[in-house]
């Protein structure tokens, strides 16, 4: 049963999971850059359909995609920092939380506060954050 939202019916959790599984099941072990980009675009659309509604406007989807592309560039830098985690675990944790905040700020340029909470699955007044286990990073 589809849940209703401001933007029409939303995917159920089961439909969303099936869609994500299908995306990655059909992906080769080493996807080409185009395949990777297409998969990430489809994954974003599934997330929008699940969290916000299937009728969410295309121009706003494209704006979210642009945000995601900017976040991806920062994520790649974070991945490089992760390789040095034994030396910079506290810095990495701070940068990871900054990335979560940056992502929320960027998505907030496209989404209303209510849409943002739903899209990021946040409770009222809950700040965006990434789960970081500092003890694990020190190992």
Secondary structure, 3 states (H helix, E strand, C coil): CCEEECCEEECCHHHHHHHHHHHHHCCCCCCCHHHHHHHHHHHHHHHHHHHCCCCCCHHHHHHHHHHHHHHHHHHHHHHHHHHCHHHHHHHHHHHHHHHHHHHHHHHHCCCCHHHHHHHHCCCCCCCCCCCCCHHHHHC
